[in-house]
Every structure is written in structure tokens, then in C-alpha cells.
Amino acid sequence: LDLRRASRLLEILALLHVEGTLFANAHQHRGDPQVAIDVALHLAAALAFLGLGAALGRWRLLVGALGGLALGCYLLVDLHLIPRTPFVISLGCAGLVVAALAFGRILRNHRLER
């Protein structure tokens, strides 16, 4: 029981440590020409946590990874690595598509249960 509680705490600490450090590193290298590599590392770590959370069924990893992806998107726009307006519009469209697919899957599963 104590090991499970400790593992929950360590999941959160690992997320904060990895994503926080990579985020701070990217902000520290704001004027550096290779800041895109720092942002790519941050997004890769967030995607790795997202994959681990999905594979292991850990909601804390999923939430932390989604937060890491949000911070990575913020870095992309804030550091002027990509244009703001097309990126925000494409993220909004992608979110609508994912929400529609999830809703369709829920409806399909509900109909199959009847």
C-alpha cells in the first residue's frame, strides 16, 4: 500500500521534473538559433508520457502529458517558431475532429450494447 502511494507521488514528480526542466531550458535559450531542438525535446517527452499513460492506463501521466503538450504549443508560438494564426486554427480544427471521433465511438459502443 505504501509503495503504491509512493509511486503516485513519483509519477507526478517525474512529470514535473522532466517537463519543467525542458520548458525552462527552452525559455533560457530564447535567442539561440537551436531553440527549436529544445522545443522538439520538450514535445517528444510529452508525447512519450502520453504514450506511457495510454499504455499503462495512468490518468496522471495522461493529464501531465496533455499539459506538457499545451506548454510545448505555447513555446512554439511564443518563440516564433511557427506562425500563430494558422497554428491556432489548425489546433482548433484538430480538436473538433478528435471530439467528433470520440463522440462517434461512444455512440457506436452504446448502440452495440443494446
C-alpha positions in Angstrom: 0.0 0.0 0.0 2.8 2.4 0.8 4.6 1.6 -2.4 1.5 2.4 -4.5 1.2 5.8 -2.7 4.9 6.5 -3.3 4.6 5.5 -7.0 1.7 8.0 -7.5 3.9 10.7 -6.0 6.9 9.7 -8.1 4.7 9.8 -11.3 3.9 13.5 -10.6 7.5 14.3 -9.6 8.8 12.7 -12.8 6.4 14.7 -14.9 7.3 18.0 -13.2 11.0 17.3 -13.3 11.2 16.3 -17.0 8.7 18.7 -18.5 9.6 21.6 -16.2 13.3 21.3 -16.9 12.8 21.1 -20.6 10.4 24.1 -20.6 12.8 26.2 -18.6 15.7 25.2 -20.9 13.8 26.3 -24.0 12.9 29.6 -22.3 16.5 30.1 -21.3 17.7 29.7 -24.9 15.2 32.1 -26.3 17.6 33.9 -28.7 19.6 30.8 -29.6 19.3 29.5 -33.2 18.9 25.9 -31.9 16.0 26.7 -29.6 13.8 24.5 -31.9 15.8 21.5 -30.7 14.9 22.3 -27.1 11.2 22.6 -28.0 11.3 19.4 -30.0 12.8 17.6 -27.0 10.0 19.0 -24.8 7.3 17.9 -27.2 9.0 14.4 -27.6 9.0 14.0 -23.8 5.3 15.0 -23.6 4.5 12.5 -26.4 6.4 9.8 -24.6 4.5 10.5 -21.4 1.3 10.5 -23.4 2.1 7.0 -24.8 3.1 5.7 -21.4 -0.1 7.0 -19.9 -2.2 5.4 -22.6 -0.4 2.1 -22.5 -0.3 1.8 -18.7 -3.7 3.4 -18.1 -2.4 6.1 -15.8 -4.5 9.1 -15.8 -1.9 11.2 -14.0 0.5 10.6 -16.9 -2.2 11.4 -19.4 -3.1 14.7 -17.7 0.6 15.7 -17.3 1.4 14.8 -20.9 -1.5 16.9 -22.1 -0.2 19.8 -20.0 3.2 19.2 -21.5 1.8 19.3 -25.0 0.0 22.6 -24.2 3.2 24.1 -22.9 5.0 22.9 -26.0 2.5 24.5 -28.2 2.9 27.7 -26.2 6.6 27.5 -26.7 6.2 27.1 -30.5 4.1 30.2 -30.7 5.9 32.3 -28.1 9.4 31.7 -29.5 8.1 32.5 -33.0 9.0 29.1 -34.4 5.6 28.8 -36.3 3.0 31.5 -37.3 0.4 32.0 -34.6 -2.9 32.2 -36.5 -2.7 29.1 -38.8 -1.4 27.1 -35.8 -4.2 28.1 -33.5 -6.8 27.4 -36.3 -5.3 24.0 -37.1 -5.3 23.1 -33.4 -8.9 24.1 -33.1 -9.9 22.0 -36.1 -7.9 19.0 -34.9 -9.6 19.3 -31.5 -13.0 19.3 -33.2 -12.2 16.3 -35.3 -10.9 14.3 -32.3 -14.0 15.3 -30.2 -16.3 14.2 -33.1 -14.5 10.9 -33.5 -14.7 10.2 -29.7 -18.4 11.1 -29.7 -19.0 8.8 -32.6 -17.1 6.0 -30.9 -19.2 6.5 -27.7 -22.4 6.4 -29.7 -21.3 3.2 -31.6 -20.4 1.5 -28.4 -23.7 2.5 -26.8 -25.7 1.1 -29.8 -23.7 -2.2 -29.7 -24.6 -2.7 -26.0 -28.3 -2.6 -26.7 
